[in-house]
Amino acid sequence: MIMRINRNYIVISCLLMALIGCSHLEKAEKKRQRRKNVIAEPVVRLSDHHFRSKNPDYLPRPPYSWEQTRCGDHMRITKDYFRCGGSARHPPKAVDGKTLFDCSGSHSLPLKDNKEFIWPRLISILNAIQTKTGKRVVITCGHRCPAHNTYADPSRYNQVSKHQIGAEVDFYVEGLEQEPEKVIQLIMDEFPGSDFKRYEKGGLNVSTEPWFNREVFIKLYTADEGRDLDNQHPYPYISIQMRYDPKTNEWITYTWEKAFKNYLRE
């Protein structure tokens, strides 16, 4: 029994040594062939030719988009600035015989392709205002989930607010609180060549005729208009709604499904 095990061990050991030996021989043959086929060509230059090297110029790497944390003197606005303003600390309130409860504010933004989403055009406009004015944009209302939307403003007009789908923002600019028309002009400057018109049909919740083009709808709320839960400040403020997406060639509209089924609950 012992002799048989020893013989098997000797046979296996011989096979391994043979394989290792073949491997070394194969590597040695490859090296020999490589040396044999190498062709060395000398570098030739004329005696009056001189090579002069130039010290390379340092070119700093341009920052990635997610590294650009500042916009002028202020923090760059991102989609996180649009978080819902709901809070579980807000007490229930009775409206038309119904009791309304606010959300806790800990849910997600609207989703697109399973990622949190706010219309990029809104974000780029607000950052452009900060850059041009050197003043901070204060977002008073970004995304509103349906619960907070009703709690903040239970009016029938507000039921189809585009705040619920991440396509609307309310804001003012520090230092330009009493000059919102200047800010509105800066918004229109972000659409060069676009012909803005005034909305003259009425039926809205503002006294100033809004401005609009194909992509956006701009409303100006005076100091005594639009005083919902998210806009308790004493200043006039501006609302921008998205109307049309030129990238997808689609109109941006409110639907119940987009508002109620398109965000992650807490």
C-alpha positions in Angstrom: 0.0 0.0 0.0 2.8 2.4 1.0 4.8 1.5 -2.1 1.8 2.2 -4.4 1.3 5.7 -2.9 5.0 6.5 -3.2 5.0 5.4 -6.8 2.0 7.6 -7.6 3.7 10.5 -5.8 6.9 10.0 -7.9 4.9 9.8 -11.1 3.0 13.1 -10.4 6.2 14.9 -9.3 7.9 13.9 -12.6 5.0 15.1 -14.6 5.0 18.5 -12.8 8.8 18.9 -13.3 8.4 18.0 -17.0 5.7 20.7 -17.4 7.7 23.3 -15.6 10.7 22.5 -17.6 8.8 22.8 -20.9 7.4 26.1 -19.7 10.9 27.5 -19.0 12.2 26.2 -22.3 9.3 27.9 -24.2 10.0 31.2 -22.4 13.7 31.0 -23.2 12.9 30.2 -26.9 10.7 33.3 -27.1 13.3 35.5 -25.6 15.9 34.2 -28.1 13.6 34.8 -31.0 12.8 38.3 -29.8 16.5 39.2 -29.6 17.1 37.7 -33.0 14.4 39.8 -34.7 15.2 43.1 -33.0 16.4 45.7 -35.4 18.3 48.6 -33.9 18.4 51.8 -36.0 20.8 54.6 -34.9 19.5 58.2 -34.6 21.2 60.3 -37.2 21.4 64.1 -37.3 23.6 66.6 -38.9 26.4 68.1 -36.9 24.8 71.6 -37.0 21.4 70.4 -35.8 20.6 70.9 -32.1 17.7 69.7 -30.2 16.2 72.2 -27.8 13.6 71.2 -25.3 11.0 73.6 -24.1 9.8 73.6 -20.6 6.1 72.4 -20.7 3.4 74.8 -19.8 1.3 73.8 -16.8 -2.4 73.4 -17.8 -4.7 72.8 -14.9 -7.3 70.2 -15.4 -10.7 71.8 -15.9 -13.1 70.9 -13.1 -15.8 68.4 -13.7 -19.4 69.6 -13.4 -19.9 68.1 -10.0 -16.7 69.8 -8.8 -18.0 73.3 -9.6 -19.4 74.1 -6.2 -19.4 77.9 -6.5 -21.2 80.3 -8.8 -19.5 83.6 -8.5 -19.4 84.5 -4.8 -22.2 82.1 -3.9 -22.8 78.4 -3.8 -23.9 76.9 -7.1 -27.5 75.9 -7.1 -28.2 72.2 -7.6 -31.3 70.1 -7.6 -30.9 69.7 -3.9 -32.0 73.3 -3.4 -35.4 72.2 -4.7 -36.3 69.8 -1.8 -39.9 69.9 -0.7 -40.5 72.3 2.2 -43.0 70.1 4.0 -42.5 69.3 7.7 -44.1 66.9 10.2 -43.9 69.8 12.7 -46.6 71.7 10.9 -49.9 71.2 12.7 -53.1 69.8 11.0 -55.4 72.5 9.7 -59.0 72.5 8.7 -60.0 73.8 5.2 -63.6 73.5 3.9 -64.5 70.9 6.5 -61.4 68.8 5.7 -58.3 68.2 7.8 -55.1 68.7 5.9 -51.8 67.2 7.0 -48.4 68.2 5.8 -45.7 65.7 4.6 -42.6 65.2 6.6 -40.3 66.5 3.8 -38.1 63.4 3.8 -39.2 62.0 0.5 -37.4 62.2 -2.8 -37.5 64.7 -5.7 -39.5 63.7 -8.8 -37.9 60.8 -10.6 -36.8 60.4 -14.2 -35.0 57.3 -15.4 -35.1 56.2 -11.7 -33.0 59.2 -10.7 -34.0 62.4 -8.8 -34.8 65.1 -11.4 -35.5 68.8 -11.6 -35.7 70.4 -15.0 -32.0 71.5 -15.8 -33.1 74.7 -17.5 -34.5 76.0 -14.3 -31.2 75.3 -12.5 -29.1 76.9 -15.2 -31.2 80.1 -15.3 -30.9 80.6 -11.6 -27.1 80.1 -11.7 -26.9 82.5 -14.6 -28.7 85.1 -12.5 -26.2 84.6 -9.6 -23.3 84.9 -11.9 -24.5 88.1 -13.7 -25.7 89.9 -10.5 -23.2 88.6 -8.0 -26.2 88.3 -5.7 -27.7 85.2 -4.1 -30.8 83.6 -5.5 -33.2 82.5 -2.7 -35.5 79.6 -3.7 -38.7 79.9 -1.7 -40.5 76.9 -3.4 -39.0 74.2 -5.6 -40.5 70.8 -5.6 -43.8 70.2 -3.7 -45.1 66.7 -3.2 -48.9 66.6 -3.6 -49.5 66.5 0.2 -47.4 69.6 0.8 -48.8 71.3 -2.3 -52.3 71.1 -0.9 -51.3 72.0 2.6 -49.3 75.0 1.5 -52.0 76.3 -0.8 -55.4 74.5 -0.9 -56.9 76.7 -3.6 -58.4 75.0 -6.6 -56.0 77.0 -8.9 -53.0 75.4 -7.2 -54.1 71.7 -7.6 -52.3 71.3 -10.9 -49.1 73.2 -9.9 -46.0 72.2 -11.8 -44.1 72.4 -8.6 -45.3 68.8 -8.1 -43.4 67.6 -11.1 -40.2 69.6 -10.7 -41.0 72.0 -13.5 -41.6 75.2 -11.5 -39.6 77.4 -9.1 -40.4 80.5 -6.9 -37.6 82.8 -5.9 -36.3 86.3 -5.3 -32.8 87.8 -5.4 -31.1 89.3 -2.4 -30.4 92.9 -3.0 -32.9 93.1 -5.8 -36.0 92.3 -3.8 -37.7 95.5 -4.9 -36.5 95.3 -8.5 -37.9 92.0 -9.8 -38.3 93.5 -13.4 -34.5 93.6 -13.7 -34.3 89.9 -12.8 -37.0 89.1 -15.3 -35.0 90.8 -18.0 -32.0 88.6 -17.0 -34.2 85.5 -17.4 -35.3 86.6 -20.9 -31.6 87.3 -21.8 -31.0 83.6 -21.3 -33.1 83.0 -24.5 -31.3 85.1 -27.1 -33.4 85.5 -30.3 -36.5 84.4 -28.5 -39.6 86.6 -28.8 -41.2 86.9 -25.4 -44.9 87.8 -25.4 -47.3 89.0 -22.6 -50.1 86.7 -21.5 -53.2 88.9 -21.8 -56.0 86.3 -21.3 -56.2 86.8 -17.5 -57.7 84.2 -15.2 -54.4 83.8 -13.3 -53.5 84.5 -9.7 -51.3 87.6 -10.5 -52.2 91.1 -11.4 -49.1 91.6 -13.7 -49.4 90.1 -17.1 -46.9 87.2 -17.3 -44.2 86.9 -19.9 -43.8 83.7 -22.0 -42.0 82.2 -24.9 -42.0 78.6 -26.2 -40.0 77.2 -23.3 -40.9 79.1 -20.1 -43.7 81.0 -18.5 -42.7 83.8 -16.1 -45.0 85.3 -13.4 -44.4 88.2 -11.1 -46.1 88.1 -7.7 -46.3 91.5 -5.9 -45.7 91.9 -2.2 -49.4 91.1 -1.5 -49.9 88.2 -3.9 -49.1 84.5 -3.7 -48.6 84.4 0.1 -48.8 80.7 0.5 -47.0 78.7 3.2 -43.7 78.7 1.3 -43.8 82.4 0.5 -44.4 84.1 3.8 -41.6 86.7 3.1 -42.6 90.4 2.5 -41.0 90.6 -1.0 -42.3 90.3 -4.5 -41.1 87.1 -6.1 -40.8 85.4 -9.5 -42.2 82.1 -10.6 -40.7 80.3 -13.7 -42.7 77.4 -15.2 -41.3 75.1 -17.9 -43.5 74.8 -20.9 -41.5 73.0 -23.6 -38.4 70.8 -23.7 -36.5 71.4 -27.0 -34.3 68.4 -26.4 -37.2 65.9 -26.5 -39.6 68.1 -28.5 -42.3 67.6 -25.9 -44.7 69.9 -24.1 -44.2 69.8 -20.3 -47.6 69.3 -18.7 -48.9 68.3 -15.2 -50.6 64.9 -14.9 -51.8 63.1 -11.8 -49.5 60.2 -12.5 -46.4 62.4 -12.7 -47.3 64.2 -9.4 -48.5 61.3 -7.3 -46.6 58.2 -8.6 -43.3 59.6 -9.5 -41.4 60.1 -6.3 -40.1 57.9 -3.5 -42.0 58.1 -0.2 -40.1 58.1 3.1 
